[in-house]
Amino acid sequence: MDRIFSGFLLSALLLFQDHGIYGAPPQPRGALCRTRPTDLVFIIDSSRSVRPHEFEQVKVFLSQVTESLDVGPNATRVGVINYASTVKNEFSLKTHWTKASLLQAVRKIKPLSTGTMTGLAIQFAINRAFSDSEGARVRSPEINKVAIIVTDGRPQDGVKDVSARARSLGIELFAIGVGRVDKNTLRQMASEPLDEHVDYVESYSVIEKLATKFQEAFCDLSDLCASGDHDCQQICVSTPGSYTCACKEGFTLNSDGKTCSACSGGSATDLVFLIDGSKSVRPENFELVKKFINQIVDSLDVSDKNARVGLVQYSSSVRQEFPLGRYNNKKDIKAAVKRMSYMEKGTMTGLALRHLTEKSFDPSSGARPGVPKVGIVFTDGRSQDYISDAAKKAKDSGFEMFAVGVGNAVEDELREIASEPVPAHYFYTADFSTINKIAKELPTKICVEEDPCECKAIVKFQKNVEDLIKSLTRKLEAVTKRIAALENKII
């Protein structure tokens, strides 16, 4: 009887799990895709602004992209152009037919350490690197022509016209900028659409993170989800020649086709962003922070009755950008975020946390009694004042606190700000260009909803099971006593 009941209980629990109480089952990833035949030329800047150890990191990036390719005369051919004030053809498309020899050649490349003649390098690619004599194949729909340009500065010659000529010849141009690169130059070089062909990283230390993007770019269209999630917030679903994004059970796909709404179905939340606007952030990164905020806003069910959003910026002082409830739809909130100007001073995180507890979540600022309060603190450096008391007061007040750090943010301070369990409320990334990944994950932690009916059903089921166990135990005890009595009579 015990074995029968245990089997019944296990089956019931598995049945509940299969039907999504703990979320949708993980999606299969599929086999890794093959790369399309491509003539690929890397055009790498080794001017004097690129330090030797940074140039080594560029070589790591080249090697990681190359590792994912099907290298061979009938598959992908790879060449490398190294440039500074002059251009050096490190090796051409016909030089290496195996991945091993190609990777060995990349390791041997040395920086030139002079000026930055990017236009000259692109012209060299047109005239020589993509020529028949250097191993380029005849242009056809089956063979891609691709150049990946990596640079960290402003070119000393023109790039606009020569890049247009390259694109007109069927060469797809990707432009990667590092550090203080001139971003307008990147846009002049890259193919359309620009958001797919222009990339920027804060430093060479994180350039290798872009390798995944190019592994996907050269992927054959058999299973696109096998090589990455394509910025799908929850589930990537491969389709013939393409992919779509989907959401787990209980979530809704937003209009952007990638993110999922976690706070649907009348979930009331008062959410305030506390954003570091200190001078260390820098203007271009502050624009990325504003995109980070709006990415999270997109995942919320914003309305007067459901999610309300407030925004506070801080540096040496604190400035309320807008209070809770001023805007009751996503469009108005996102427009207000885009209008936010950059303060560009110090980093008084403790002062900002005190503002959050004393003013932002006060009814006079639009906060609602009895509604869950969520604070998201974003910072890129060490606070210039003490945060301990203010962080503790926020959590003791019942606010759910999330801490997001980037770059030089102090992880001990982030943990001190974050609510329990800390690992679920604290995020860190080394570079501003990757904060969008945090913005994908964070909304699922802000408001993971439970179906109260479903919860009651589980509790009821558990109580019924406990009652049944007690009943069976009593019957088993009675049967045991009867058997003992019969045995005594027989003896």
N, C-alpha and C positions, 0 to 999 in steps of 0.2 A: 504493500500500500504506500509506504514512504517513497519507494522508487517511482511509482506511478504519479504521486503528487508532485515530486521534485521535477519529473519530466514535464508535467503540466505547467508548473510555475516557470520553468526555464523557457518553454515554448511561448508562454504569454509575454514574458519580458522581451524575448527576441522579436515577437510580433510588434510590440510597442516601438522598439528601436527601429525596425525596418520601416515603420510608418511615420518616422520623422520627429518623434518627441525630442531626440537629441540632435536634430538637424538632418538635412539631406545627406545621403551617402556620398562619399568622395567620388568624383568623376574620374574615369580612366584617362590616363594621359596619352596613351598611344606610343607607337615607336617613333624614334627621332627621325626627322625628315631628311631627305637627300637635298644637296644643294644643286641649283640649276647651273648649267655650263655658263661660265662668266669669264670675261677678260677683266681682271681686277688690278688696278694700279693704286698703291698708296703714295700720296704726296706729303712728305713729312717735313715740317719746319725744324731745322736744327740751328737756328740763329743764336747769337750770343746770349739772348734773354732766356734761352732754354738751358738750364743747368745740367751738368752731366748726369746726376741721379734722376732728374726729370726725364731726360732722354731715354734712360733705361726703362722708365715706366711706359713710355710710348712704345718701345720695343716689346714690352710685355703685352700691351694692347694688340699690337700687330700679330703677335704669336697666338693670342687667344682667339682672334677672329680666324686666323689661318687654320687653327686646330679643327674648326668646325667644317671646313671645306672639303669637298672631294677634289683633291689636287691631281691633275693629270692632263695630258695633251688633248684628250677628248672631253675633259670635265672643266675644272676651273684652273685657269692660268693666273699666276700672280707676279707682279713686278713692283719694285719700290724705287721711287724718286726721292732723293735727299736734297734739300735746298737750303740756302742761306743767301749770300750775295751772288753765289753761283749755283749751278744745278749739277748734281752728280747722279748718274744712272747707276744705282747700286746693283740691280740685276733686272733683266727684262722678262717679258712674258714667256720667252722661249728658253730661259736659262735653267729652270728647275722643274722637273716633272714629278718629283716625289715630295711629300710633305716633310719628310725628315731632312732632306737637303735644303728645303726652303726655310725651315725653322733654324737650321744651323747658319744659313746666310744672314738671317735677320739678327741673330746674336752678334755677328761680326760688324754690324754697321756702327760707324763712329760719327759723332756730331761734327759739323763744319765750323760752327761758332763764329759767324760773321753777321752780315745784314739779313734783310727779310724781303726777298724778291719773289713774292708769291705769284704774281702775274707771269713772270718769266718761267716759273716751274710749270704752270698750267700750259703755257705755250709749248714747252718742251714735251709735255704729255701728248699734246695734239700732234706735233710734228714727228716725234720719235717713238715715245712709249707705246702709243696705239697704232703704230705703223706695221705693215706686213713684214718688213725686214726684222722687226723686233719680236715677232711672234703673235701679233694681233690677228684675229681671224676676220673673215669677211663679215661685214655687218649683216645680221639676219634676225628675225624674231626669236630664233632659238638660242642666240648668243647675246648675253648682256654685256654692255660696256660700262664699267663702273670705276670712278675715281673717288677715293676718300682722302680729303685734305685735312691735315691736322696742323693748327697754327696757334700761337699764343700772343701775337702782336699785330700792330698795324703795318700793312705792307708798304714798301718803299716805292712801289710801282702800281699801275692800275690793274684791277682784276675784272672789272665789269664787262668790258668788251670781249676779252679773251675767254671769259667763262661762258658768255653767250655763244661764242663760236663753238666751244666744246659741246655745249648742250645741243646746238643745231646739228652737230655731227653724230648725235645719238649717244653721247657719253653722259651717263647719269652721275651728277656731282653731289656728294655729301660733304658738308663743311662742319668740322668740329673745332670749336674755339675753347681756349683754356685761359683762365685768369683774366688779365686785363686786355683781352683781345677786343678789336673793334667789331662789334656785333653787326653793324651795317655792312661791313666787308663780307661777313659770313653769308648774309642774305643775298648779296650781289653774286656770290659764287654758286650758291646751291640751286639745285633743280626744284621745280614745283612738285607737290605742295611743300612749302617751306617748313611747316611744322614737322614733316617727316624727314627732311633733309638737312636741317640745321640742329646742331646739338651744342650745348655749352656746359662745361664743368668748372667748378671753382678752382681746382688745382689738378696738377698731373697725378696726384696721389689717388684720385678716384676715376681717372680716365678709363681704367680697365672695366669699370662697371658698364660702359657703353658696349662692350663686346657682345653682350646678349642681343642687343638691338640689331647688330649687323649679322649675327648668326641667324636671326629671324628673317632679315631682309634678303638673304641669299637662299632661304629655305624653299625647297620644292613644295608645291601646294598640296601635298598628300595629307598632312595633318598639322596644320598651323599651330594648334594648341600644344603640340608636343614640345615645341621649342620655347614656350613662354605663355604667360597669362594674357598678354596683349592689353594690359591695363584693365582687364575685367576685374571688378572688385571682388567677386565671389567665384563664379564658375565660367570657364571658357569652353565653348562647344564648337568642335570642328564641323564645318560643312564643306561640300565639294568646292575646292578652290577658294575657300574663305573661312570665316569663323563668326560666331555670334557670342554675346555675353548673356548669361542667365543668372538667376538669383536662387538662393536656398529657399526652402519652404518657409513661408511667413514673411518673406521680403518681396518688394516690388521693384522691377527694373525701371530706372528713371529715364527721362527723355533723352539723355546723352547716350543711351544704349550701352553704358559701361558700369555705372554705379547703381547701388541698390538702396532703397529706402528702408531703414530699420525702424523708423518711428512713424508707422502708419496706423490707421485704425483708431485715431483719437487719443494718441499718447501725449499727455501734457508734460512738457519739460521747459524749464527756464535755463537757458544756456548762455553763458557769457565768455567771450574770448578775451584773454589778457595777453596783449601782444607787445613784445620787446621791440622798441623803435630806436635803440641806441645806435651810435655812429658806427659800431663794428659790423652792423648788419649790411650796410652799403645799399645804395638806392636800387640797383638791379635785383638784389636778393629780396629787398622789401616788396618788390612787385611779385616775386614768387610766393612770399608769405601771404599776400592778398589772394593769390590764386588758391593757396592751401585753404584759407578760410572759406572761400566760395565753393570749393570742392566739397567741404563738409556740409555747408549750407544746402547744397544740392541734394544731400541724402536725407534731409529732415522734412517732416510734414509741417511746414510753417503755416501758422494761422493764429488768430487771437486766442482760440481755445486749445490748440495743440502746442507746437513748439514755438517759443519766443526766443529771439536772439538779441544779445547786447554785445557791444564791442568797446573795449578800453585799450588805449595805447599808452605805454609808459617808456620813459627814459630817465632823465634826472627828475622829472615830475610826472604826474599822471593826468591823462586827458581822456574823458569819456567821449568816444566818437558818436555813439548813439545808445540809448538805454533800451532795456527790454520792452518789447511791445510797441516801439515807435513805428516799426514796419511790420506789416502782417502778411507779407508775401515774399517769396524768394527773389523776385526780380528787383524789388526796391532795396532789399538787404544787400544784394550783390552790387547794385549800383552805388550804394553808400560806401561799401568796402572799397570799391575801385576809386572813389573820390578821396579816400583817406590820404592825407599828406604825411610825409616821413618826418619824425621829430628830430632824430639825429643828434642825441646827446649821450648821457650816461646810462647806467643800468641799475635802477632802484627797484629791484623785484620785491623786496619786503614792503616798500611803500605801496606798490601796486596791489599786493595781496591784502593789505589793510583796507585799501579802497574797495576791493571786491567784497570783503566781509561786512564793511560798515555802510557801503552805499549801493553797490551794484545790485545786490540781492535784497535791498530794502523795498517795501511796497511803494514808496514814493518814486522809485526808479522803474516801476512796472512789474516787479516780482509778485507772484501770486502765492498766498498762504496755502500750505498743504501740497504744493506742486514740487516735484524733485528739482533740485538745483545742481547744475553742472558747470564747473569752471575748467577752461582749457588754457593753460599757461604755456606760452611759446617764448623761448629765449635762446640766445646764441652765445652767452658768456656768463662769467661769474658775477653775482650780484655785488653791488657796492655798499649794500646795507645788510643787516641781519634779516633772515627770513624765517627762522625757527618758530618764533611766537606766532607770527601771522599765519604761517602754513598750518600750524597746529590748531589755531582758532578756526580757520576755514573748515577743516575736517571735523572738529568738535561741533561745529554749527550744523553738521549734517550735509555739507556740500560734497558732492562727488568731484574730486579734483584729478585732472589729467595733466601731466607734465610732458612737454615736448621740447627736446633740446637738439641743437644742431651746432656743428663746428666746435667752438671752444666752450660750449656749455658744460657746467660742472655736474657730473652725474650724481654725486652725493646730494647736491641741492635739488636735483630733479626728483630723486627718491624721497627726499624730505617733503616735497610739495605733494607728491602722488598719494592718492588714497590706497587703502588695502583692498585686494592684494596688490602690492606695488608692481609686480611684473605686468599686470593687466592695465595699469594706469600710467605707465612711464615709457616714453619712446625716445630714442636717440638715433641720429644719423650724422655722418661726418660732413655731408655736403648739402647745400640748399637745393640742388637740382634733384634730390631724391626725396624731398619731403612730401611729394605727391603720393608716394607709396604709403606713408603714414596716414595721409588723409583718406586713403582707401580703407585702411584697417580700423581707424579710430571710431567711425560712426557705428560699427557693429558692436562696439563695447559701450557706447553711450546709452543705448536703449534697446537691449535685446528683450523683446516682449514675450510674455507668456500668455497663453490662452487660458483665462481663469477656468473655463469649463473643462479644458483638458487637464488642468491641475487638479480640480475637484474629482475628475474621473479617476486620476491616478491614486489620489488619497483614498477614494472610496474602494478602489480595487485592492489597495494595500490593506485596508481595514477588513474587507471581506476575506482576504487570504489569511490574515491573522486569526479571524474568528473561525475560519474553516480548520486551521491548524489546531486551535484549542479544542474544537469539537472532535476532530480525529484523535487527538491525544487522549481525551477523556474516554472515547470509545475503545481505543487501544488498551488503556489501563483496565477497563471493565472486562475486555476479552481476556487479558492476561490473568486477571483474578479468577475468572471462570475456569480457564485451563488449569490453573494451580489447584482449584477446588476439585476438579475431575481427577487430576493426578493423585490427590490425597485419597479420594474414594477408591481408586483402583488399587492403591497400595494397601 
